[in-house]
Amino acid sequence: MWIRLLMVLAGGVTALFLSRDSANFEVAAGMISMLVVVAGLVVLAFARRRSADK
């Protein structure tokens, strides 16, 4: 379920830069979805680190 939401978000962001009928749209959407996951994990890691420092 959360994968679909992630791909919808990535598809929307990718559509800003590429046309949907482009040959590599799915590849770009996959790359952007991975960037979203990594960014989320980085935010969680830093939030957890800050809470441990207090």
Order of alpha helices (4+ residues) and beta strands (2+ residues): alpha-alpha
